[in-house]
Amino acid sequence: MTLRAASEAAVPDRTVAPAVAPRVPVHVGVIMDGNGRWATSRKLPRVEGHRRGVEALRRCVRAAREIGIRFLTIYSFSSENWSRPPGEVTELMRLLKLFLRHDLAELNSAHVRVKVIGERQGLAPDIRALLDDAEALTCGNGGLTLVVAFNYGSRQEIAAAVSRIAADVAAGRLKPQDVDVEMISQRLETAGIPDPDLIVRTSGEQRLSNFLLWQAAYSEFVFLPIYWPDFDKAALLSAIDEYARRDRRFGGVTARPGP
Ligand code: FPP
């Protein structure tokens, strides 16, 4: 497979269908699913699947850098994940702290910029501090942007954006007719980040689960039949290979010659 480095391509204008589908997605979103089933199928506790999931996450970030992906968004803890058993929630919090403490220096020296999306209020102070520090340390980096969706829910994100717009309208700072798609995009936490070209979900489940609902309007979806702890560079390349064969029309007509 020949892949064109995304770094060769400018971040595309999402409102215009590209003449030729880019071969390497600029922005990949990943729903890291199947940790629990991976563990259960091996008669291990579910949290062991999450621990192995962190190793898969490291492989994923390394592979994304090597392939030339510019933005990688990982769904690491959803707004709804608080409903899991307390011990599992505690372990997921511990793993996030471990990942940030252990990997941040290496990510920084690899020029990775870390950006966090999700509700930070209500998180433990030490976790908030780690998330803030990771962003502050890496904000000047020009390599891969690793977007960590933590305590993130897309409906909540959209509701918060709409609420801020409504407040501006009520205060007379905005007129209702000023509200458009671009304004809503700019009020989301992902403002300034191009929409995901490709969303990959492992474990065989085929749903978005409150991940980047607005931003995924024209994303391509690839559902991999492997559990997240088994994810590696070959899996990412297979998803990109499938993406590269898709005909992205953005609601228009085909950009490719017929068969
Ligand atoms: C879904 O698997 C995975 C999660 C809810 C959490 C993802 C977390 C990691 C990959 C490791 C932790 C990394 C960080 C940075 C916190 P599942 O438990 O829903 O699997 P199942 O559907 O088989 O039960």
Boltz pocket constraint, residues with backbone or C-beta under 6 A from the ligand:
constraints:
  - pocket:
      binder: B
      contacts: [[A, 32], [A, 33], [A, 34], [A, 35], [A, 36], [A, 37], [A, 38], [A, 49], [A, 50], [A, 51], [A, 53], [A, 54], [A, 57], [A, 75], [A, 76], [A, 77], [A, 78], [A, 81], [A, 92], [A, 93], [A, 95], [A, 96], [A, 99], [A, 203], [A, 228]]
      max_distance: 6.0
